[in-house]
């Protein structure tokens, strides 16, 4: 009797060990068939979406179901094992199959996202946030099924308990709920796309959007740092998206130079003749001469008095020169875009002459080069009109006016 009692557990242990070995061998065969075999078939296939399934390891994860199934059905072949232990092993096997199915479906969603983003038309409308919501729902449902299976309780018992924990769940998933609502608003209003240049001063972000997820949006700043912004923050606070500039075909220049008010004066006859010979000013000077002559003649102005007649000014002629210079510039839009050279209100820093125009090259490096070349020329041409640029006195200025120097 004693020998039989010792032999029975030993025999059960051998059977269980054999079952585990069979499960492991089944896993190896399933992985080879689902991974190696399918990978070879995918390489020979002309379609491309199946590559995404392989890269996302969908089939590799499905292979884990095979050993769980072997354990579930194989444990029944050990009749002498305790019935409670058999039931526990089967529950664990079922739970494992449910968990593997959930993880495999999550990998399938990753593959679906990859397939979606391969289309250039949809690449700028990410669905990553929505897929993450689906994943969260799947994981919650899987957790309920696994727990109910292991405890041999109905899932509805746990679902009914969730109702009593609504406040706690809302607190736990507050960021997820806010982010999901924000993601829906961002997608429906087409506020952000991957590749957009955005500025979010509150988050210190200024650069290209590289990822739009459920909870966060990643921005690669111009210094190559990465800023991670909560999705709902873009709905609560303002931000600037430069996509409109990129799509418009032009990029704005809005900058002013400041003229010393003490250098503003009328042009003498010699200067008028000189500027009339400039290609960019010849038409302006001729039209102004005719206009002023007609005006002064009609009102009986005395040319000798000088104070009672209209005359050309150096600052007005400079404005005309800058305007014509920009109209002739090959990198400035000459039609369909605003081009203004105007005076702003004089202040303690002189008379601002503002240039407002659009370049036809939106690339940052090119844009800065165009803008710099334009203002290099303008700053150098100002003295030709008898004008001086305003700037606050520096140390060298005080050295020149110091007594004895």
C-alpha positions as YAML, in Angstrom:
chain: A
units: angstrom
residues:
- id: 1
  name: UNK
  ca: [0.00, 0.00, 0.00]
- id: 2
  name: UNK
  ca: [2.82, 2.40, 0.94]
- id: 3
  name: UNK
  ca: [4.62, 1.67, -2.35]
- id: 4
  name: UNK
  ca: [1.50, 2.42, -4.36]
- id: 5
  name: UNK
  ca: [0.96, 5.74, -2.58]
- id: 6
  name: UNK
  ca: [4.53, 6.72, -3.34]
- id: 7
  name: UNK
  ca: [4.38, 5.63, -6.96]
- id: 8
  name: UNK
  ca: [1.13, 7.52, -7.75]
- id: 9
  name: UNK
  ca: [2.44, 11.07, -7.05]
- id: 10
  name: UNK
  ca: [5.70, 10.16, -8.79]
- id: 11
  name: UNK
  ca: [3.76, 9.01, -11.85]
- id: 12
  name: UNK
  ca: [1.65, 12.20, -11.78]
- id: 13
  name: UNK
  ca: [4.81, 14.29, -11.58]
- id: 14
  name: UNK
  ca: [6.22, 12.49, -14.61]
- id: 15
  name: UNK
  ca: [2.97, 13.05, -16.53]
- id: 16
  name: UNK
  ca: [2.90, 16.75, -15.62]
- id: 17
  name: UNK
  ca: [6.56, 17.11, -16.61]
- id: 18
  name: UNK
  ca: [5.80, 15.38, -19.90]
- id: 19
  name: UNK
  ca: [2.87, 17.72, -20.39]
- id: 20
  name: UNK
  ca: [5.08, 20.76, -19.83]
- id: 21
  name: UNK
  ca: [7.65, 19.35, -22.26]
- id: 22
  name: UNK
  ca: [4.92, 18.79, -24.84]
- id: 23
  name: UNK
  ca: [3.65, 22.34, -24.34]
- id: 24
  name: UNK
  ca: [7.17, 23.72, -24.84]
- id: 25
  name: UNK
  ca: [7.67, 21.64, -28.01]
- id: 26
  name: UNK
  ca: [4.27, 22.76, -29.26]
- id: 27
  name: UNK
  ca: [5.31, 26.38, -28.69]
- id: 28
  name: UNK
  ca: [8.51, 25.85, -30.70]
- id: 29
  name: UNK
  ca: [6.58, 24.29, -33.59]
- id: 30
  name: UNK
  ca: [3.89, 26.98, -33.49]
- id: 31
  name: UNK
  ca: [6.48, 29.77, -33.40]
- id: 32
  name: UNK
  ca: [8.35, 28.26, -36.32]
- id: 33
  name: UNK
  ca: [5.15, 27.87, -38.34]
- id: 34
  name: UNK
  ca: [3.72, 31.30, -37.48]
- id: 35
  name: UNK
  ca: [6.97, 33.27, -37.49]
- id: 36
  name: UNK
  ca: [9.52, 31.62, -39.76]
- id: 37
  name: UNK
  ca: [7.01, 30.09, -42.16]
- id: 38
  name: UNK
  ca: [4.83, 33.17, -42.50]
- id: 39
  name: UNK
  ca: [7.87, 35.46, -42.75]
- id: 40
  name: UNK
  ca: [9.08, 33.48, -45.78]
- id: 41
  name: UNK
  ca: [5.64, 33.68, -47.36]
- id: 42
  name: UNK
  ca: [5.46, 37.44, -46.69]
- id: 43
  name: UNK
  ca: [8.81, 38.02, -48.40]
- id: 44
  name: UNK
  ca: [7.51, 36.35, -51.55]
- id: 45
  name: UNK
  ca: [4.17, 38.19, -51.37]
- id: 46
  name: UNK
  ca: [3.60, 41.24, -53.56]
- id: 47
  name: UNK
  ca: [1.38, 43.01, -51.02]
- id: 48
  name: UNK
  ca: [2.92, 45.23, -48.35]
- id: 49
  name: UNK
  ca: [0.40, 45.30, -45.50]
- id: 50
  name: UNK
  ca: [1.38, 41.80, -44.38]
- id: 51
  name: UNK
  ca: [4.91, 43.09, -43.71]
- id: 52
  name: UNK
  ca: [3.44, 45.36, -41.04]
- id: 53
  name: UNK
  ca: [1.82, 42.37, -39.32]
- id: 54
  name: UNK
  ca: [5.15, 40.56, -39.20]
- id: 55
  name: UNK
  ca: [7.06, 43.64, -37.99]
- id: 56
  name: UNK
  ca: [4.50, 44.18, -35.23]
- id: 57
  name: UNK
  ca: [5.06, 40.54, -34.08]
- id: 58
  name: UNK
  ca: [1.39, 39.64, -34.31]
- id: 59
  name: UNK
  ca: [2.08, 36.02, -35.29]
- id: 60
  name: UNK
  ca: [4.94, 35.66, -32.80]
- id: 61
  name: UNK
  ca: [2.57, 36.53, -29.95]
- id: 62
  name: UNK
  ca: [-0.20, 34.27, -31.26]
- id: 63
  name: UNK
  ca: [2.23, 31.35, -31.00]
- id: 64
  name: UNK
  ca: [1.95, 31.55, -27.19]
- id: 65
  name: UNK
  ca: [-1.65, 30.32, -27.37]
- id: 66
  name: UNK
  ca: [-0.50, 26.83, -28.45]
- id: 67
  name: UNK
  ca: [1.20, 25.80, -25.15]
- id: 68
  name: UNK
  ca: [-1.76, 27.17, -23.17]
- id: 69
  name: UNK
  ca: [-4.14, 25.00, -25.22]
- id: 70
  name: UNK
  ca: [-1.90, 21.95, -24.69]
- id: 71
  name: UNK
  ca: [-1.95, 22.60, -20.94]
- id: 72
  name: UNK
  ca: [-5.74, 23.08, -20.94]
- id: 73
  name: UNK
  ca: [-6.59, 19.85, -22.75]
- id: 74
  name: UNK
  ca: [-3.54, 17.81, -21.73]
- id: 75
  name: UNK
  ca: [-4.15, 18.12, -18.00]
- id: 76
  name: UNK
  ca: [-7.31, 16.07, -18.52]
- id: 77
  name: UNK
  ca: [-5.08, 13.15, -19.56]
- id: 78
  name: UNK
  ca: [-3.78, 12.95, -16.01]
- id: 79
  name: UNK
  ca: [-6.81, 11.29, -14.33]
- id: 80
  name: UNK
  ca: [-5.16, 10.68, -10.99]
- id: 81
  name: UNK
  ca: [-4.28, 14.32, -10.35]
- id: 82
  name: UNK
  ca: [-6.36, 16.28, -7.88]
- id: 83
  name: UNK
  ca: [-9.55, 17.64, -9.48]
- id: 84
  name: UNK
  ca: [-9.09, 21.06, -7.83]
- id: 85
  name: UNK
  ca: [-5.55, 21.33, -9.21]
- id: 86
  name: UNK
  ca: [-6.78, 20.32, -12.66]
- id: 87
  name: UNK
  ca: [-9.42, 23.03, -12.55]
- id: 88
  name: UNK
  ca: [-6.86, 25.62, -11.41]
- id: 89
  name: UNK
  ca: [-4.46, 24.73, -14.23]
- id: 90
  name: UNK
  ca: [-7.28, 24.99, -16.76]
- id: 91
  name: UNK
  ca: [-8.28, 28.40, -15.40]
- id: 92
  name: UNK
  ca: [-4.69, 29.61, -15.63]
- id: 93
  name: UNK
  ca: [-4.49, 28.26, -19.20]
- id: 94
  name: UNK
  ca: [-7.71, 30.03, -20.20]
- id: 95
  name: UNK
  ca: [-6.47, 33.25, -18.59]
- id: 96
  name: UNK
  ca: [-3.19, 32.93, -20.48]
- id: 97
  name: UNK
  ca: [-5.03, 32.45, -23.78]
- id: 98
  name: UNK
  ca: [-7.18, 35.53, -23.11]
- id: 99
  name: UNK
  ca: [-4.12, 37.61, -22.21]
- id: 100
  name: UNK
  ca: [-2.21, 36.43, -25.28]
- id: 101
  name: UNK
  ca: [-5.20, 37.24, -27.49]
- id: 102
  name: UNK
  ca: [-5.35, 40.75, -26.03]
- id: 103
  name: UNK
  ca: [-1.62, 41.36, -26.52]
- id: 104
  name: UNK
  ca: [-1.84, 39.99, -30.06]
- id: 105
  name: UNK
  ca: [-4.74, 42.30, -30.86]
- id: 106
  name: UNK
  ca: [-2.72, 45.21, -29.46]
- id: 107
  name: UNK
  ca: [0.09, 44.27, -31.85]
- id: 108
  name: UNK
  ca: [-2.46, 44.11, -34.66]
- id: 109
  name: UNK
  ca: [-3.49, 47.69, -33.84]
- id: 110
  name: UNK
  ca: [0.18, 48.73, -34.04]
- id: 111
  name: UNK
  ca: [0.37, 47.13, -37.47]
- id: 112
  name: UNK
  ca: [-2.85, 48.89, -38.47]
- id: 113
  name: UNK
  ca: [-1.31, 52.22, -37.47]
- id: 114
  name: UNK
  ca: [1.80, 51.47, -39.52]
- id: 115
  name: UNK
  ca: [-0.30, 50.55, -42.57]
- id: 116
  name: UNK
  ca: [-2.35, 53.72, -42.14]
- id: 117
  name: UNK
  ca: [0.69, 56.00, -41.90]
- id: 118
  name: UNK
  ca: [2.26, 54.52, -45.03]
- id: 119
  name: UNK
  ca: [-0.32, 56.42, -47.09]
- id: 120
  name: UNK
  ca: [1.03, 59.98, -47.58]
- id: 121
  name: UNK
  ca: [-2.51, 61.37, -47.61]
- id: 122
  name: UNK
  ca: [-3.21, 60.10, -44.08]
- id: 123
  name: UNK
  ca: [0.24, 60.48, -42.54]
- id: 124
  name: UNK
  ca: [-0.54, 63.97, -41.24]
- id: 125
  name: UNK
  ca: [-3.79, 62.81, -39.60]
- id: 126
  name: UNK
  ca: [-2.57, 60.43, -36.89]
- id: 127
  name: UNK
  ca: [-4.91, 57.84, -35.37]
- id: 128
  name: UNK
  ca: [-2.49, 56.79, -32.64]
- id: 129
  name: UNK
  ca: [-4.58, 58.41, -29.91]
- id: 130
  name: UNK
  ca: [-7.74, 56.55, -30.91]
- id: 131
  name: UNK
  ca: [-5.91, 53.24, -31.09]
- id: 132
  name: UNK
  ca: [-4.51, 53.83, -27.63]
- id: 133
  name: UNK
  ca: [-8.03, 54.32, -26.29]
- id: 134
  name: UNK
  ca: [-9.05, 51.00, -27.88]
- id: 135
  name: UNK
  ca: [-6.01, 49.33, -26.28]
- id: 136
  name: UNK
  ca: [-6.92, 50.67, -22.86]
- id: 137
  name: UNK
  ca: [-10.47, 49.33, -23.23]
- id: 138
  name: UNK
  ca: [-9.14, 45.93, -24.35]
- id: 139
  name: UNK
  ca: [-6.72, 45.71, -21.41]
- id: 140
  name: UNK
  ca: [-9.45, 46.62, -18.92]
- id: 141
  name: UNK
  ca: [-11.80, 44.02, -20.42]
- id: 142
  name: UNK
  ca: [-9.00, 41.43, -20.43]
- id: 143
  name: UNK
  ca: [-8.21, 42.13, -16.77]
- id: 144
  name: UNK
  ca: [-11.88, 41.61, -15.87]
- id: 145
  name: UNK
  ca: [-12.06, 38.32, -17.75]
- id: 146
  name: UNK
  ca: [-8.78, 37.02, -16.31]
- id: 147
  name: UNK
  ca: [-9.69, 37.89, -12.73]
- id: 148
  name: UNK
  ca: [-13.21, 36.45, -13.08]
- id: 149
  name: UNK
  ca: [-11.79, 33.27, -14.63]
- id: 150
  name: UNK
  ca: [-9.18, 32.75, -11.92]
- id: 151
  name: UNK
  ca: [-11.73, 33.37, -9.15]
- id: 152
  name: UNK
  ca: [-14.50, 31.49, -10.94]
- id: 153
  name: UNK
  ca: [-16.83, 34.47, -10.66]
- id: 154
  name: UNK
  ca: [-19.10, 36.12, -13.21]
- id: 155
  name: UNK
  ca: [-17.55, 39.18, -14.92]
- id: 156
  name: UNK
  ca: [-20.79, 41.05, -14.27]
- id: 157
  name: UNK
  ca: [-20.01, 40.92, -10.56]
- id: 158
  name: UNK
  ca: [-16.89, 43.01, -11.13]
- id: 159
  name: UNK
  ca: [-18.61, 45.27, -13.66]
- id: 160
  name: UNK
  ca: [-21.33, 46.06, -11.13]
- id: 161
  name: UNK
  ca: [-18.63, 46.88, -8.63]
- id: 162
  name: UNK
  ca: [-17.08, 49.30, -11.07]
- id: 163
  name: UNK
  ca: [-20.22, 51.41, -10.89]
- id: 164
  name: UNK
  ca: [-19.58, 52.01, -7.20]
- id: 165
  name: UNK
  ca: [-16.00, 52.97, -7.99]
- id: 166
  name: UNK
  ca: [-16.88, 55.48, -10.71]
- id: 167
  name: UNK
  ca: [-15.49, 58.44, -8.78]
- id: 168
  name: UNK
  ca: [-12.21, 56.64, -8.15]
- id: 169
  name: UNK
  ca: [-11.96, 55.55, -11.79]
- id: 170
  name: UNK
  ca: [-12.65, 59.08, -13.00]
- id: 171
  name: UNK
  ca: [-9.84, 60.31, -10.79]
- id: 172
  name: UNK
  ca: [-7.46, 57.61, -12.04]
- id: 173
  name: UNK
  ca: [-8.33, 58.07, -15.70]
- id: 174
  name: UNK
  ca: [-8.77, 61.85, -15.54]
- id: 175
  name: UNK
  ca: [-5.79, 62.56, -17.81]
- id: 176
  name: UNK
  ca: [-6.86, 59.83, -20.23]
- id: 177
  name: UNK
  ca: [-10.39, 61.23, -20.51]
- id: 178
  name: UNK
  ca: [-9.15, 64.79, -20.97]
- id: 179
  name: UNK
  ca: [-6.58, 63.67, -23.52]
- id: 180
  name: UNK
  ca: [-9.13, 61.66, -25.47]
- id: 181
  name: UNK
  ca: [-11.53, 64.61, -25.68]
- id: 182
  name: UNK
  ca: [-8.64, 66.87, -26.70]
- id: 183
  name: UNK
  ca: [-7.50, 64.35, -29.34]
- id: 184
  name: UNK
  ca: [-10.99, 64.29, -30.85]
- id: 185
  name: UNK
  ca: [-11.10, 68.09, -31.01]
- id: 186
  name: UNK
  ca: [-7.59, 68.31, -32.47]
- id: 187
  name: UNK
  ca: [-8.37, 65.71, -35.14]
- id: 188
  name: UNK
  ca: [-11.84, 67.01, -36.04]
- id: 189
  name: UNK
  ca: [-10.58, 70.61, -36.38]
- id: 190
  name: UNK
  ca: [-7.31, 69.56, -38.04]
- id: 191
  name: UNK
  ca: [-5.38, 71.66, -35.54]
- id: 192
  name: UNK
  ca: [-2.13, 69.69, -35.53]
- id: 193
  name: UNK
  ca: [-0.47, 67.30, -37.93]
- id: 194
  name: UNK
  ca: [2.80, 65.43, -37.74]
- id: 195
  name: UNK
  ca: [5.39, 67.68, -39.38]
- id: 196
  name: UNK
  ca: [3.71, 70.97, -38.41]
- id: 197
  name: UNK
  ca: [5.84, 73.75, -36.97]
- id: 198
  name: UNK
  ca: [4.18, 74.94, -33.76]
- id: 199
  name: UNK
  ca: [5.05, 77.37, -30.98]
- id: 200
  name: UNK
  ca: [3.80, 76.71, -27.45]
- id: 201
  name: UNK
  ca: [5.40, 79.39, -25.25]
- id: 202
  name: UNK
  ca: [3.83, 78.00, -22.06]
- id: 203
  name: UNK
  ca: [5.63, 74.69, -22.61]
- id: 204
  name: UNK
  ca: [8.84, 76.17, -24.02]
- id: 205
  name: UNK
  ca: [8.24, 74.32, -27.30]
- id: 206
  name: UNK
  ca: [9.15, 75.72, -30.71]
- id: 207
  name: UNK
  ca: [9.71, 73.21, -33.49]
- id: 208
  name: UNK
  ca: [8.27, 70.35, -35.54]
- id: 209
  name: UNK
  ca: [5.62, 67.94, -34.29]
- id: 210
  name: UNK
  ca: [7.08, 64.43, -34.47]
- id: 211
  name: UNK
  ca: [4.42, 62.41, -32.66]
- id: 212
  name: UNK
  ca: [0.75, 62.85, -31.76]
- id: 213
  name: UNK
  ca: [-0.36, 60.30, -29.17]
- id: 214
  name: UNK
  ca: [-3.29, 60.03, -26.79]
- id: 215
  name: UNK
  ca: [-1.67, 61.59, -23.74]
- id: 216
  name: UNK
  ca: [1.21, 63.58, -25.20]
- id: 217
  name: UNK
  ca: [2.39, 65.46, -28.26]
- id: 218
  name: UNK
  ca: [6.13, 65.46, -28.92]
- id: 219
  name: UNK
  ca: [7.81, 68.48, -30.48]
- id: 220
  name: UNK
  ca: [11.41, 68.49, -31.68]
- id: 221
  name: UNK
  ca: [12.71, 71.98, -30.98]
- id: 222
  name: UNK
  ca: [15.18, 73.75, -33.23]
- id: 223
  name: UNK
  ca: [18.00, 72.96, -30.81]
- id: 224
  name: UNK
  ca: [17.11, 69.25, -31.30]
- id: 225
  name: UNK
  ca: [15.68, 68.90, -27.79]
- id: 226
  name: UNK
  ca: [12.33, 67.15, -27.39]
- id: 227
  name: UNK
  ca: [9.40, 68.82, -25.65]
- id: 228
  name: UNK
  ca: [6.56, 66.59, -24.44]
- id: 229
  name: UNK
  ca: [3.27, 68.44, -24.09]
- id: 230
  name: UNK
  ca: [0.06, 67.00, -22.58]
- id: 231
  name: UNK
  ca: [-2.52, 66.79, -25.33]
- id: 232
  name: UNK
  ca: [-5.22, 68.55, -23.36]
- id: 233
  name: UNK
  ca: [-2.90, 71.51, -22.71]
- id: 234
  name: UNK
  ca: [-3.13, 72.50, -26.38]
- id: 235
  name: UNK
  ca: [-6.90, 72.84, -25.99]
- id: 236
  name: UNK
  ca: [-6.75, 74.76, -22.72]
- id: 237
  name: UNK
  ca: [-4.06, 77.21, -23.86]
- id: 238
  name: UNK
  ca: [-3.22, 79.01, -27.09]
- id: 239
  name: UNK
  ca: [-0.47, 77.97, -29.47]
- id: 240
  name: UNK
  ca: [0.73, 79.03, -32.92]
- id: 241
  name: UNK
  ca: [0.77, 76.69, -35.91]
- id: 242
  name: UNK
  ca: [2.89, 77.82, -38.86]
- id: 243
  name: UNK
  ca: [1.29, 75.37, -41.31]
- id: 244
  name: UNK
  ca: [-0.72, 78.16, -42.94]
- id: 245
  name: UNK
  ca: [2.49, 79.98, -43.77]
- id: 246
  name: UNK
  ca: [3.99, 76.85, -45.30]
- id: 247
  name: UNK
  ca: [0.93, 76.16, -47.41]
- id: 248
  name: UNK
  ca: [0.51, 79.78, -48.54]
- id: 249
  name: UNK
  ca: [3.79, 79.83, -50.45]
- id: 250
  name: UNK
  ca: [5.06, 82.96, -48.70]
- id: 251
  name: UNK
  ca: [6.71, 83.94, -45.43]
- id: 252
  name: UNK
  ca: [6.29, 87.37, -43.93]
- id: 253
  name: UNK
  ca: [8.98, 89.95, -43.28]
- id: 254
  name: UNK
  ca: [7.92, 92.63, -40.82]
- id: 255
  name: UNK
  ca: [10.78, 94.75, -39.58]
- id: 256
  name: UNK
  ca: [11.52, 98.46, -39.21]
- id: 257
  name: UNK
  ca: [14.55, 100.69, -39.44]
- id: 258
  name: UNK
  ca: [14.69, 103.86, -37.31]
- id: 259
  name: UNK
  ca: [15.65, 107.19, -38.90]
- id: 260
  name: UNK
  ca: [17.15, 110.03, -36.90]
- id: 261
  name: UNK
  ca: [14.51, 112.78, -37.03]
- id: 262
  name: UNK
  ca: [17.20, 115.47, -37.14]
- id: 263
  name: UNK
  ca: [18.31, 114.22, -40.57]
- id: 264
  name: UNK
  ca: [14.88, 114.52, -42.27]
- id: 265
  name: UNK
  ca: [14.82, 117.42, -44.78]
- id: 266
  name: UNK
  ca: [13.80, 118.52, -48.28]
- id: 267
  name: UNK
  ca: [15.85, 117.51, -51.32]
- id: 268
  name: UNK
  ca: [17.66, 120.22, -53.23]
- id: 269
  name: UNK
  ca: [17.55, 120.46, -57.03]
- id: 270
  name: UNK
  ca: [20.85, 118.69, -57.49]
- id: 271
  name: UNK
  ca: [19.70, 115.71, -55.41]
- id: 272
  name: UNK
  ca: [16.42, 115.54, -57.29]
- id: 273
  name: UNK
  ca: [18.34, 115.35, -60.57]
- id: 274
  name: UNK
  ca: [20.65, 112.69, -59.18]
- id: 275
  name: UNK
  ca: [17.86, 110.47, -57.90]
- id: 276
  name: UNK
  ca: [15.98, 110.96, -61.18]
- id: 277
  name: UNK
  ca: [18.79, 109.08, -62.88]
- id: 278
  name: UNK
  ca: [18.44, 105.99, -60.66]
- id: 279
  name: UNK
  ca: [16.63, 103.11, -62.32]
- id: 280
  name: UNK
  ca: [14.50, 102.39, -59.26]
- id: 281
  name: UNK
  ca: [13.56, 106.06, -58.75]
- id: 282
  name: UNK
  ca: [13.33, 107.53, -62.25]
- id: 283
  name: UNK
  ca: [9.58, 106.99, -62.64]
- id: 284
  name: UNK
  ca: [8.88, 108.07, -59.08]
- id: 285
  name: UNK
  ca: [10.87, 111.31, -59.39]
- id: 286
  name: UNK
  ca: [9.33, 112.16, -62.79]
- id: 287
  name: UNK
  ca: [5.78, 111.53, -61.50]
- id: 288
  name: UNK
  ca: [6.40, 113.51, -58.34]
- id: 289
  name: UNK
  ca: [7.92, 116.42, -60.24]
- id: 290
  name: UNK
  ca: [4.84, 116.66, -62.43]
- id: 291
  name: UNK
  ca: [2.47, 116.27, -59.48]
- id: 292
  name: UNK
  ca: [4.21, 118.91, -57.34]
- id: 293
  name: UNK
  ca: [4.60, 121.35, -60.20]
- id: 294
  name: UNK
  ca: [0.89, 121.15, -60.95]
- id: 295
  name: UNK
  ca: [-0.05, 121.48, -57.28]
- id: 296
  name: UNK
  ca: [2.24, 124.46, -56.65]
- id: 297
  name: UNK
  ca: [1.16, 126.26, -59.84]
- id: 298
  name: UNK
  ca: [-2.54, 125.88, -59.03]
- id: 299
  name: UNK
  ca: [-2.02, 127.34, -55.56]
- id: 300
  name: UNK
  ca: [0.36, 130.09, -56.67]
- id: 301
  name: UNK
  ca: [3.22, 128.89, -54.48]
- id: 302
  name: UNK
  ca: [6.37, 130.98, -54.53]
- id: 303
  name: UNK
  ca: [9.36, 128.86, -55.38]
- id: 304
  name: UNK
  ca: [11.66, 131.49, -53.90]
- id: 305
  name: UNK
  ca: [9.88, 131.40, -50.56]
- id: 306
  name: UNK
  ca: [10.45, 127.65, -50.29]
- id: 307
  name: UNK
  ca: [8.09, 127.39, -47.31]
- id: 308
  name: UNK
  ca: [4.86, 127.72, -49.29]
- id: 309
  name: UNK
  ca: [5.46, 124.95, -51.84]
- id: 310
  name: UNK
  ca: [5.51, 121.17, -51.75]
- id: 311
  name: UNK
  ca: [8.87, 119.56, -52.35]
- id: 312
  name: UNK
  ca: [10.41, 116.11, -52.34]
- id: 313
  name: UNK
  ca: [11.76, 114.91, -49.01]
- id: 314
  name: UNK
  ca: [14.67, 112.60, -48.47]
- id: 315
  name: UNK
  ca: [12.66, 110.24, -46.25]
- id: 316
  name: UNK
  ca: [9.79, 110.03, -48.74]
- id: 317
  name: UNK
  ca: [12.22, 109.31, -51.55]
- id: 318
  name: UNK
  ca: [13.83, 106.60, -49.40]
- id: 319
  name: UNK
  ca: [10.43, 104.96, -48.89]
- id: 320
  name: UNK
  ca: [9.83, 104.95, -52.64]
- id: 321
  name: UNK
  ca: [13.28, 103.48, -53.26]
- id: 322
  name: UNK
  ca: [12.75, 100.65, -50.74]
- id: 323
  name: UNK
  ca: [9.32, 99.88, -52.20]
- id: 324
  name: UNK
  ca: [10.62, 99.66, -55.76]
- id: 325
  name: UNK
  ca: [13.65, 97.71, -54.59]
- id: 326
  name: UNK
  ca: [11.39, 95.09, -52.98]
- id: 327
  name: UNK
  ca: [9.10, 94.96, -56.04]
- id: 328
  name: UNK
  ca: [12.10, 94.17, -58.21]
- id: 329
  name: UNK
  ca: [13.63, 91.65, -55.77]
- id: 330
  name: UNK
  ca: [13.44, 88.08, -57.19]
- id: 331
  name: UNK
  ca: [12.81, 86.55, -53.74]
- id: 332
  name: UNK
  ca: [9.86, 88.78, -52.83]
- id: 333
  name: UNK
  ca: [6.31, 88.02, -53.94]
- id: 334
  name: UNK
  ca: [5.28, 90.81, -56.29]
- id: 335
  name: UNK
  ca: [1.58, 89.97, -56.69]
- id: 336
  name: UNK
  ca: [-1.16, 88.54, -54.54]
- id: 337
  name: UNK
  ca: [0.74, 89.35, -51.33]
- id: 338
  name: UNK
  ca: [0.87, 92.53, -49.29]
- id: 339
  name: UNK
  ca: [3.89, 94.74, -49.89]
- id: 340
  name: UNK
  ca: [4.01, 97.94, -47.85]
- id: 341
  name: UNK
  ca: [6.74, 100.38, -46.85]
- id: 342
  name: UNK
  ca: [5.24, 102.75, -44.31]
- id: 343
  name: UNK
  ca: [6.02, 105.24, -41.58]
- id: 344
  name: UNK
  ca: [5.08, 104.49, -37.99]
- id: 345
  name: UNK
  ca: [4.60, 107.09, -35.28]
- id: 346
  name: UNK
  ca: [7.80, 108.93, -34.37]
- id: 347
  name: UNK
  ca: [9.13, 108.17, -30.91]
- id: 348
  name: UNK
  ca: [12.18, 108.67, -28.74]
- id: 349
  name: UNK
  ca: [13.99, 106.15, -30.93]
- id: 350
  name: UNK
  ca: [13.43, 108.12, -34.15]
- id: 351
  name: UNK
  ca: [11.10, 107.67, -37.12]
- id: 352
  name: UNK
  ca: [10.34, 103.97, -37.82]
- id: 353
  name: UNK
  ca: [10.17, 102.96, -41.49]
- id: 354
  name: UNK
  ca: [8.50, 99.53, -41.50]
- id: 355
  name: UNK
  ca: [8.95, 96.98, -44.29]
- id: 356
  name: UNK
  ca: [6.05, 94.52, -44.64]
- id: 357
  name: UNK
  ca: [6.34, 91.93, -47.42]
- id: 358
  name: UNK
  ca: [6.48, 88.18, -48.12]
- id: 359
  name: UNK
  ca: [9.34, 86.04, -49.39]
- id: 360
  name: UNK
  ca: [8.69, 83.25, -51.90]
- id: 361
  name: UNK
  ca: [10.96, 80.84, -50.00]
- id: 362
  name: UNK
  ca: [9.61, 79.52, -46.68]
- id: 363
  name: UNK
  ca: [12.68, 77.52, -45.61]
- id: 364
  name: UNK
  ca: [14.00, 79.02, -42.39]
- id: 365
  name: UNK
  ca: [17.64, 79.25, -43.47]
- id: 366
  name: UNK
  ca: [16.79, 80.73, -46.86]
- id: 367
  name: UNK
  ca: [14.27, 83.13, -45.33]
- id: 368
  name: UNK
  ca: [16.78, 84.51, -42.85]
- id: 369
  name: UNK
  ca: [19.35, 84.92, -45.63]
- id: 370
  name: UNK
  ca: [16.90, 86.82, -47.84]
- id: 371
  name: UNK
  ca: [15.83, 89.07, -44.98]
- id: 372
  name: UNK
  ca: [19.42, 89.81, -43.99]
- id: 373
  name: UNK
  ca: [20.45, 90.64, -47.58]
- id: 374
  name: UNK
  ca: [17.52, 93.05, -47.94]
- id: 375
  name: UNK
  ca: [18.30, 94.95, -44.75]
- id: 376
  name: UNK
  ca: [22.04, 94.93, -45.46]
- id: 377
  name: UNK
  ca: [21.26, 96.88, -48.62]
- id: 378
  name: UNK
  ca: [18.73, 99.19, -46.98]
- id: 379
  name: UNK
  ca: [21.03, 100.08, -44.09]
- id: 380
  name: UNK
  ca: [23.86, 100.81, -46.51]
- id: 381
  name: UNK
  ca: [21.72, 102.95, -48.86]
- id: 382
  name: UNK
  ca: [20.21, 105.21, -46.16]
- id: 383
  name: UNK
  ca: [23.18, 107.68, -46.05]
- id: 384
  name: UNK
  ca: [22.83, 108.23, -49.83]
- id: 385
  name: UNK
  ca: [19.60, 110.11, -49.05]
- id: 386
  name: UNK
  ca: [21.22, 112.37, -46.47]
- id: 387
  name: UNK
  ca: [19.62, 110.42, -43.63]
- id: 388
  name: UNK
  ca: [21.08, 108.94, -40.49]
- id: 389
  name: UNK
  ca: [20.01, 105.77, -38.72]
- id: 390
  name: UNK
  ca: [19.09, 106.17, -35.06]
- id: 391
  name: UNK
  ca: [20.82, 104.22, -32.33]
- id: 392
  name: UNK
  ca: [21.40, 104.87, -28.65]
- id: 393
  name: UNK
  ca: [24.79, 106.42, -27.85]
- id: 394
  name: UNK
  ca: [27.56, 103.94, -27.19]
- id: 395
  name: UNK
  ca: [30.89, 104.25, -25.43]
- id: 396
  name: UNK
  ca: [32.69, 105.37, -28.60]
- id: 397
  name: UNK
  ca: [30.16, 108.21, -29.06]
- id: 398
  name: UNK
  ca: [30.90, 109.60, -25.61]
- id: 399
  name: UNK
  ca: [34.63, 109.34, -26.30]
- id: 400
  name: UNK
  ca: [34.26, 111.64, -29.33]
- id: 401
  name: UNK
  ca: [32.45, 114.38, -27.36]
- id: 402
  name: UNK
  ca: [34.72, 114.22, -24.29]
- id: 403
  name: UNK
  ca: [36.62, 117.50, -23.77]
- id: 404
  name: UNK
  ca: [40.15, 117.37, -25.02]
- id: 405
  name: UNK
  ca: [39.50, 114.60, -27.55]
...
